[in-house]
Amino acid sequence: MPKSNPVEFTKEVKSELKKVTWPSKKEMIASTIAVFIMVIIASLFLYLADQIIAFLVSFILDFGS
């Protein structure tokens, strides 16, 4: 792997950062809201799945006694 000096590396990083297209404020807010909604949906799904599995395991274990 070729090694480069830190000054050259810094110049390359700056050059690459100029090519980045940053999202607008409106896009950032929409993306953040979408992430929060998906986190809430995933949390509810996992909570319900956990409750159902806990109920089934409890039912099966109590059924044998």
C-alpha positions in Angstrom: 0.0 0.0 0.0 1.5 3.3 -1.0 2.1 5.8 1.8 1.6 9.5 1.4 2.6 12.3 3.7 0.0 14.1 5.9 0.0 17.3 3.9 -0.9 15.4 0.7 -3.5 13.5 2.5 -5.1 16.7 3.9 -5.2 18.2 0.4 -6.9 15.1 -1.0 -9.5 15.1 1.8 -10.3 18.8 1.2 -10.6 18.0 -2.5 -13.0 15.2 -1.9 -15.1 17.3 0.6 -15.6 19.9 -2.2 -17.3 17.1 -4.3 -19.8 16.2 -1.6 -23.4 17.4 -2.1 -24.8 18.2 1.3 -28.5 17.9 2.0 -30.6 21.1 2.4 -32.2 22.0 5.7 -35.6 20.8 4.4 -34.2 17.4 3.3 -32.4 17.0 6.7 -35.5 17.7 8.7 -37.5 15.2 6.5 -34.9 12.5 6.9 -34.7 13.0 10.7 -38.4 12.8 11.1 -38.5 9.6 8.9 -35.8 8.1 11.1 -37.7 8.9 14.3 -40.9 7.4 12.9 -39.1 4.2 11.8 -37.5 3.9 15.3 -40.9 4.2 16.9 -42.4 1.6 14.6 -39.5 -0.8 15.1 -39.7 -0.3 18.9 -43.4 -1.1 19.0 -42.9 -4.1 16.8 -40.2 -5.5 19.0 -42.1 -4.8 22.2 -45.2 -6.6 20.9 -43.2 -9.5 19.6 -41.4 -9.8 23.0 -44.8 -9.7 24.8 -46.3 -12.4 22.6 -43.2 -14.7 22.9 -43.2 -14.1 26.7 -46.9 -15.1 26.9 -46.4 -18.2 24.8 -43.4 -19.4 26.8 -45.2 -18.7 30.0 -48.3 -20.6 28.7 -46.2 -23.6 27.6 -44.3 -23.8 30.9 -47.5 -23.4 33.0 -49.3 -26.0 30.8 -46.9 -28.8 32.0 -47.4 -28.2 35.7 
